[in-house]
């Protein structure tokens, strides 16, 4: 089963592809396709390019500066830009805090934040998880106490992805320690440069610096840092996490990786026979391709639905993350011994002393890093519990 786009969508896909090929620097596209790190400045450069074309923040309505794509246009845009090697969006501002601002932000907050999120002038990170409060997020202990016209924050957050680049943070804090866990939480936004904020890097198993632990020591932020109402942060977090889980599906990225997997399996041989002709491997590739096609159709239905994401976001997160992992496993199967050439101490900036095909050195770190996709955004075990509870299973 293949999803065939109508003529209008196919024409839009051609338009997007031509634009990306004309305006995305080849060195950035090459990095993405080789799974190498894109710098913060390269990320901002591409965001500015999209802004100039009017295509930044593809999920935003026109009233907030987005292109106002319909569900199919958004899907086509995401797929084509991913296939062409465009950097993935930084989701924390564009796809996570922005929808919360759409829903409950004050007019002043919308006017201030949304244009700067759109250009990536404001690079947000997410302060949700804590030591001991990951899947059980409602048990968070970071406190915010109102002192005159300021909130005073004390505590620690874990797994603060891209905090080393971010200049703003949105975070959940406990503002009523006596209330039921979910009812005593608020959401604040403030600059990472605020005195008392300390970032400590976490080097992950792939040798990269993707995430951090962040400490807050008597951090004072104005009352205007509050998003929505006091003690309503859990409600806003559920809205935000629905958008996060939908974005984790990464269908366009998986389609790009699937195409490369097929090409690589056709290039590599064993005893004079192309690996793609091995029945066992072909069966595994076909299985993941079928699941990816089904996921894409499910995502289209979810995007087309009016209102905030529901349980379908949990489903997209589960299946999308599992497909990403299966693809990295198949790449390692195809690479064989070449895929073992990785020194975690050197991260992704490898030299030229590797043997085999060009991208062999990126496969092991990518495989290792992708282990986390079934954990972040709410572990898949928790997602299955939510799905079962919602559907009454």
N, C-alpha and C positions, 0 to 999 in steps of 0.2 A: 504494500500500500504506500503510495506517495501522494503528498499534498501538492496539488497543481493549483497555482495561483491564477486568478482571472487576468485578462489582458491588461487591465489598468494597473493592477499590482505588479505584474511582470514589467511593465514600462517604468514604474516607479523604482523597481529593483535595478533596472539598467541605469536610471538616472543617479541613484545612490552610488552604484559601483563606479560609474564614470567620475563622479565627484571625488570619491575616496582615492581613486588611482591618480587623479590630477593634483590633489592637495595634501595627501598624507605623505610625509617624507619617507623615502624608501628605507632609510635606516631604522625608522620607528616600526614600520610594518615588518621588516626583517626580524627585529628583536621579538616582536609579539609572536610571529610564526615559529621562531626558534625557542620560545618560552623563556626568553631572557628578560631581565628586569628593565622596565621602562622608568626613566627618571621622572621626578616630580615636575621638572620644567617641560619635559616632552609631553607629559600628561596635560599640563596647562596649555601648551601650544596647540594640541589637538582640540581641546575644549574651546579655545578662542576661535579656531577655524570653524568649528560647528556653529558657534554663536554668530559668526559673520554670515553664515549661510542660512541661519534661522532654524537649524536642526538640533541645537543643543537641548538637552532635557527632553528626549522624545516622548516621555510619558506625561508631560505637563500640558494642561490646556492653554490655549492662546492667551487667556486673560492674565496668566501669570508669567508670560514670556516664552512659553513652549510653542512647538509647531502645531499643536492640536491634531496630531495624527489620530486616525481611527485605529481600531484594533489590528486590522490587517496591515496598514501602513507601518505601525509600530513594530509588528513582528518582522516584516520585510526589512525594515531599517536595521533592527538588531541583528538579523541573520546576515545581511550583506556586509555590514561594517565588520562583523566578527570574521566572516569568511575572508575579507580583504586584509585582515591583520591590523585593524584599528584597535587602539588600547581600549580595554573595558572601562566603563564609567567608574568613578569613585562613588559608590552607592550611598555613603552615609549622609551626604547633603542632598543630592539630587533625588534619590529614590527612597529615602527613609525619613529624614526630618522634614523635608519639604511637604510631603502629603499631610503630615501632622499640622504644619503651619497652614496649609490650605483649609483644614478642618476647624482648627481651634485657635490659630494664631490671631493676635490683635491686628488691626489695620496697620499700626506702626511697625509691628514685627514683620508682617508680610512685605511692606514697602522697603524695610531695611535689609532683610535677609535674602529674599528670593532673587533679586538681581545679582547679588554677590555670589550666591550659590550657583547660579546659572553660569557665570563666567569662571567659576572655581577660584575667585578671589578669596572666598571663604571656603576653606577645605575643612570639613567637619570630620571628627572621629566620634566613636560611640562609647559612652561610659555606662555599660549595663552590668556585665558579669563582675563578680568579686571572688576572692578566695572563699570557698565554701558556698557560694551562691552563683552557680552556673545554670544547670537545668532547673534548679529550684530558685529561680531568680527573685521570687517574691520575698525570700529570706534576706535580701540585701541589708547591709548594716551601715553603709555610708550615710552620715547624718547631715542635715542642713537645718540650722536653727536661725530663726528670724531675730535679728538684732537691729532695731531701729529700721532704717531703710535698706538693710543689707541682709542677705543670707550668708551664714558662716558655715562652711563645708569642711568636714573632717572624715577621712576614710581612705579606702583604696579600691581601685578597679583593676581588673585583669583582662588580658587579651585585647588591649586597646589598639586595634589594627590601624596602621598608618599614623599613629599619634606623633611619630617623629617628623612627619610632614604637615600635620594638621595645625591650623591656627585657631580653630574653634572646636568645642566639644558640646554635645548634648548628652545629658546623663540623668539617671534616676537616682533620687536621694530619698531617704526616710525623713519625713517632716512631722509625722505623728507616731511616736514609738508606742503609744498606748492603743492605737487602732488595730483592727485586723490587718494582717500582713499586706494584703493587696490594697487596703483602703487608706494606708498611711504613707503613700509614696507620691512624690511630685517629680516633675520634669523641669530641668533647668538647662539653659544654654549660656555659655560665656567663653571668652578668649582663653586659649591655652597659655598665653603669656601672663595671666593673672598671677600675682605673687602667691607662693605656697603650692603651686602645681609642679610636681617632679615626675619625670618620665625615666623609666629604666628599661632598656631593651631586653627582649626575649629572643634568643636565637633558636630557631626551630630546627627540627630534625633534617630538613633539607639544606641547612647551613645558611638560610636567609634571615634577614631582619624584617619580618612582616608585622610583628605585633609587639606589645609592650605591657608592662604593669605601670600604673599611674597612681601617684600618691597626692592626697589633698590635705594640707596642713593649715588649718585656720584660713582657708581661702574665702575671701569676702567678695561677693558679687551683688549687684543691685537687685532690688525687688523686681525690676523689669525683666530680669533673666528668667522669670517663671513663664513657662508655656502653659496656656490655659488656666485651669483652676488648681488651687492647692489640694493635694491629696487625690487628684484625679490622674496621676501619672501612669498608673497601671492600665487604665483604659486607653490612654494615648499610646502606651507601649505595645499593646495588642494590635492596634492599627498599624503602627510602625513595623512590627515584626511580620505582619502579613505581607507588606510590600517587600521586606528584606527576603523572606522565604521565596517569594515569586522570582526575585532577581537571581537567587542562588541557582535556579534551574539552568541558566547559562546554555540555552539551546543552540544559539548561533556558534558559540565557542565549541560545543560538542560536535556540531556539524562540520566545522573546520577540521577538528582533530580526527574525525571519522574519515574524511576525505584523504587526509595525510596518511592515516593508518593504512588505508587501502593501497595508496601509492607506494608506501614504504614496503608493504608486504609483497607487492608486485616486483619491486626492485631487488629485494633480498632473496637469496637462493639457498637451498640446502641440497647437496648432492646433485647440483645442476638443475634443480626444479624450483620454480618460484614459490615462495611460501604461501602466496595467495591461492595456489592450487591444492594446498593441503586441505582435505575435507574437514578435519577437526577445526582448523583455524577459520575456515570459511563459515562453518556453522556458528562459531562464536561471534564473528563479525556480523553475520546476518541477524543474530538474535539481538545484539545491541542496536543495530540499525532499525529494526522493527520497533523496539521500545522507544527509540528516539523519535521516530515518526509519530507514534501514539502520543508521546509527551508534547510534541509541538502542537498537535491538534487540541489537546487538553489545555495547553497554555493559551491558545487562541480563544477558546471558550471562556477562560478565566479573565482574559484581558477585555473581552467584549461585554462581560457582565457589568451591570451598573452597580454602584455602591462599592464599599471597601472590600478587599479580598476576604474570602471565607475559608472554609476547610480545604478548598482546592489549592490554596497557597501551601498548605502543609503537604499535600500530595505532590505538588510540583517540586518542593524542596527535597522530599524523600527520593523520588524517582530521578530527578535531575542530578542530584549529588551521587547517587549510585551509578548512573550512567557515566559520569565523569571518572569515577574510580575504575569502572570496568574498562574504559578506554585506555587509561594509563597502564592497567595490567596487561592489556593486549599489546600495547607498544613494547612493554618489557619482554613479552613472549617473542615478538618479532625481532627485537634487538639481540636476544640471546646474551652471550657473554659480553658483547659490546655495551650492553646496558648497565653493566656493573662498574663502568669507569666513572667513578664519582668520588671526590674527596670533599666531605662536608666542610672542612676548614676553609675551603676556597670558594664556597658558595657557588653562584651561577657564573661567576666571571672566570671561566676556565681558560686555559691556554690552548696551544695547538699540539699538545703531546698526547692526544687521544687517537686511538686507531679506529678504523671502521668508518661509517658514514658520518656526515657533518653533525647531525643533531644528536648523535648517540650520547654525548655528555650531558644533555639536558633532560634525558628521559628518567634517570634515577631520581634526581631532585624533584622533578615534577610528580613522579609517582609518590614519593614520600610526602610532599607538601599536600597532595590531594587527599591523603588520609584524613585530613581535618574537615573536609566538606560535609561529611556525614555527622559532624559534631557541632560546628558553629552554626549560629542561627537557630539553635535548639536542636539537640541531638535527634537522630532519626527514631530512636526508641521512644522519646517523648512525643515526637510528631505522630507516631502510630497510635499512641495512647489518646492524643487529641482527636485524631480522625475517628477512632473507635467510639470515643465518648460522644462526639458530635453526631455520629450516625446511629447511635444507640446500639452498637454491636456488643 
